[in-house]
């Protein structure tokens, strides 16, 4: 039978029946701003193919995701980060 109140509900559980762990923004936790010069931290948020990791996967807040994207693009432009991964070229 169709229940209208259950239609819009979202479960806290993943499909396997386990509760999802809440992702915490690393930048908020450590009180650090995303900076284009800090390649070690920025490279965590880039995939193997050189793409910027989306917010829903990285757990970064929307404000810091925008700053992170600008920092990554700035580092790429200055030659600190590659535009594309080496093994794909």
N, C-alpha and C positions, 0 to 999 in steps of 0.2 A: 504494500500500500504506500502511496505517495504522502510524504510528510513535508509540508511547506517549510516549517521551521528548520529542518535539517538541510535544506537545499543550499543555503549560503554558509553553513558552518564549515570551518576548517579544523581539521584535527591537529592536535599537538604531536601526534605520532606519525612517523614515517610509514611507508607501506609495509615494512617488516614488523610493525607493531612496537618499535622502540621509540623512545622520546628523542627528538633532535636536540643536540647540544646547541645552546645559544652562542653565536659567534660574537666575539668582542673585538672592537677596533683596537689594533695594536698601537696606533698613533695616540688615541685617547688614553689608553692604559698607561703608556710610557711618557705622556705629555710631550710629544715630539711632533713637529710639523714636517710634512713630506718635503724633502729638499732634493733638488736635481744633482747636487754634488755627492750625496750619500748613495752611491751605486749599490752598496751591499744590501741596503734596506729596500731600495726601489726594485732591484732585480727579483725580489720575492713575489712581486705583483705582476710579473711578465711570464707568459706561457713559454713553452719550449719553442714555439713557432714565432715568438716575438710579439704576441698580442697582449694587450692590457687585460688582466684578469677582471671579470665583472664583479660588481659589488656584492651580489648575492652569494658568490663563491668565496670571496676574500673576507667578508665580514667587516669591511671598512665603512664608516659612516659616509653619508652622501657628500657632506662638506669636504671630508678628507679624500674621498674618491675623486672629486673634481680637482683638488690640489695635487693629488697623486698623478692624475692624467696629464696635467700641465707640466709637472716635474719630469715625467717620463718623456714627454714630447720635447722638452727643453734639453734633456740629457742626450736624446737621440740627435737633435739638431747640432749640438756641440761635439758630437762624436764620442761621447762617453758610453753610450749604449748603442748596440747595432739596431738597425731598422728591422732586419730579418735575421733569423738564426743562421749560424754558419753551415749547418748540415743540410739546409734546404736549398741554398744557392746553386 
